[in-house]
Amino acid sequence: MNAFRPAIRAMHGYTPGEQPQDRRYVKLNTNENPYPPSPRVAQALMQAVGAELRLYPDPVADVLRHTAAAVYDVSPEQIVVGNGSDDLLTMLVRACLGPGDRIAYPVPTYSLYDTLVALQEAEAVRLPFPSDFSLPAELGRARARLTIVCNPNSPSGTLTPTEELGRLAREVEGLLVVDEAYADFADDNALRLLRECDNVVVLRTLSKSYSLAGLRVGLAFAAPPVIAELMKVKDSYNVNRLSIVAGVAALEDQAWMQTNVARIRATRARLIAALRERGFEVADSHSNFVLARRPGVSQRGTYEALKEGGVLVRWFGIDGLEDALRITVGTDDEVDALLAALSG
Ligand SMILES: *Cc1c(COP(=O)(O)O)cnc(C)c1O
């Protein structure tokens, strides 16, 4: 059969973290929130299920845009809603990159970027982070249509100061996308750059801090002309009715999100201290996961032993990360289970 483009046949699909359906694990591998979403989400969903599911959703999810605009102090014209922020990344890459067009990002980072680039047959300028995970100096000079900085970065958990991102935005020729999936767990974020720079796109997701990974809601913030272009490439009904009402309810309960974030940050401090005591090298984390290293020692065996013992963490097994485990900050009990399994 000769149906598929050579680029598709040649590429590997994106490999998500394991989502095992067979057995219950202490699941610390894909940075889900260990706490449930706001009870207001379930209430809103119950009402929505009983109402209008036979009708298409609002193509632009205006009620959610308005809620998000109020929460984040921007205008609704500065927002496009996605079916998760993965959908927003897809829209950005589709809108900006054709065959041979350039995109730049520091690595290691969120590996979905590589997959989206391959789909477009675009050219990725992948610049290695130095060991302290500061931004590679060449990033601003890559002459790319899109530059992506995942901040806080995954899998390192490190944070680039917003002032540096502002400098980078002025240096790049195209858009600077700041993927802020974990921003609620950090002390700073890049939203204020929207007021100074018309080429900055900030991506947020409700999957992590708002505990809504199962419903798929992402938000992109940018200048209205950028949003207008993205609207053209999105699927017409990219966010379903239930996700829209759940997103509104979750955003309206900031206190619930903040309480869970505070708990996760406290557990994070305890986890980092305990891992360091056990001889791991752990950078300070600004996210809801930590990267634990034993420099030069493959962590494959540790990953496998933990899995055997019912604790799932992420081992990437790729160049430069062989000796590292990425561990999601769970509840205190889950972290205790992890630490017990590490000792056992
Ligand atoms: C989790 C994650 C996303 C995806 O978020 P969804 O809204 O669930 O699609 C995007 N970027 C990074 C860096 C992430 O870790």
The ligand as an SDF file (V2000), in Angstrom:
LIG
                    3D

 15 15  0  0  0  0  0  0  0  0999 V2000
    1.3260   17.9260   30.3520 C   0  0  0  0  0  0  0  0  0  0  0  0
    1.9930   18.8280   29.3920 C   0  0  0  0  0  0  0  0  0  0  0  0
    1.3340   19.3560   28.2850 C   0  0  0  0  0  0  0  0  0  0  0  0
    0.0240   18.8220   27.8270 C   0  0  0  0  0  0  0  0  0  0  0  0
   -1.0150   19.2580   28.5040 O   0  0  0  0  0  0  0  0  0  0  0  0
   -2.4650   18.8080   28.0620 P   0  0  0  0  0  0  0  0  0  0  0  0
   -3.2370   20.0390   28.3200 O   0  0  0  0  0  0  0  0  0  0  0  0
   -2.8340   17.6670   28.9540 O   0  0  0  0  0  0  0  0  0  0  0  0
   -2.4560   18.4490   26.6170 O   0  0  0  0  0  0  0  0  0  0  0  0
    1.9590   20.2850   27.4870 C   0  0  0  0  0  0  0  0  0  0  0  0
    3.2190   20.6550   27.7430 N   0  0  0  0  0  0  0  0  0  0  0  0
    3.9020   20.1320   28.7640 C   0  0  0  0  0  0  0  0  0  0  0  0
    5.2970   20.5610   28.9970 C   0  0  0  0  0  0  0  0  0  0  0  0
    3.3150   19.2080   29.6070 C   0  0  0  0  0  0  0  0  0  0  0  0
    4.0170   18.6560   30.5970 O   0  0  0  0  0  0  0  0  0  0  0  0
  1  2  1  0
  2  3  1  0
  2 14  2  0
  3  4  1  0
  3 10  2  0
  4  5  1  0
  5  6  1  0
  6  7  2  0
  6  8  1  0
  6  9  1  0
 10 11  1  0
 11 12  2  0
 12 13  1  0
 12 14  1  0
 14 15  1  0
M  END
$$$$
